[in-house]
Amino acid sequence: MPRFEPFNAIRYASDANWDEVIAPPYDVLSDDDVTELGNRSPHNITWIDVPRGGDDRYEIAAYLLHEWLDKGVLLHEQVPSFTIYRMDLTDASGTPRTISGVLGGLEVVDEGAGGVLPHERTTKKASTDRLDLTIATAANLSPVWGLSLAKGLTAALAEPGEPIGELTTEGVTHRVERVTDPDRIAQIAKIIGSDDVLIADGHHRYGVSRSYRDRVRKATGREDSAAELTLTFVNELVDDQLSIEAIHRIYDGISFDQLAKDLSGSFTIEKMTEPLGPATLAEMVRSDRLVLLDPKGEPSWLIPRPGAFDGVRALDGAWLEHALSGSDAQVSYQHGLDEVLAELDSAGVGPLGKHAGAVLIRPTSLEEIERTAREGLLMPPKSTFFSPKLRTGLVIRPTTKLPED
């Protein structure tokens, strides 16, 4: 089972304005987003986490990290701690909820070794950006999101820790509390270490941590350094601690008529008479249906044909892979109904017109997520969207610095 340990956190000083310095994760930011965040403050975390410039940008990020520490913009705590991180929100169904998890150092394990498990197939990322940034700064800046299969974590986090600060943005209140009591730290670590942790978001970040760990091992001959763990937010895999949304499919490379024909072998297609909106997503779950959108956003029901998916896992992404296994359709991914409709509306015109179309899918169930983990299986890419996105800059975890060449 994986180790989960406290660490000597780096945090913004108590007088920092979190509206000015905290940011969304790097992988959801556009260039314009980074510019806007950087303009909020010369100490916004994106100056370090999303460095710009030439080949020296990672060295500049490392310089800024040390400069901010020297000037007291950031403080390096001398007492190890866990950081309780709570997110108050109203989810896509209109249900108020609070997600409570804990930030700490999660063990970095070899692929396939168990203990820390991927939950879906991931697409390859050629960029070395995150590894280069870790080498330069010797810090974990953006957390991985892990789901603990152990029971009792939510209850163990119910008691408030020492308040550090809070930030309300995009309808979500992010609250942070520090835990330094050794007994409580031991209790939290024991619970998380008693069962597997499933990676919900941040597979690439976790893989980078593995690469960095291996470099440290090779350079130092040690297997007991801080690089053996990585910054991770862990919450319990239970319904009230998760807000899971669907990542819908957009198709290109063929015409809409061909897309509909390719899908018709596995689905009955019926024109939808109801207005398309949030209620549609609830009806999809209730009636076990998907929705096909033409290039203008006009909807039709996709109703699974009897027996069409016998032997196929009960995942909409797996159904679509099966239904289109012989198709030339090329898939991309988009979260959010409004975003899908906007993408269809704004797509440029090519030889086959706009996008071929899109398919709205249902959120993956909690039961299927846990079954996947327990059976050691992987879901299709982009099967789940965990929201809200964790903020970067609430806490930084120092790791082992590679020796100078």
Buried (B, 14 or more C-beta within 10 A) or exposed (E): BBBBBBBEBBBBEEEBEBEBBBBBBBBEBEEEBBEBBBEBBEBBBBBBBBBEEEEEBBBBBBBBBEEBBEEEBBBEBEEBBBBBBBBBBEBBEEEEBEBBBBBBBBBBBEEEEEBBBBBBEBEEEEEEBBBBBBBBBBBBBBBBBBBBBBEBBBEBBEEEBEEBBBBEBEEBBBBBBBBBEEEBBEBBBBBBBBBBBBBBBBBBBBBBBBBBBEBBBEBBEEEEBBBBBBBBBBBBBBEEBBBBBBBBBBBBBBBBEBBBEBBBBBBBBEEBEEEBEEEBBBBBEEEEBBBBBBBEBBBBBBBBEEEBBEEBBEBBBBBBBBBBEEBEBEBEBBBBBEEBBEBBEEBEEEEBEBBBBBBBBBBBBBEBBBEBBEEEBBBBBBBBBBBBBBBBBBBBBBBBBBEEE
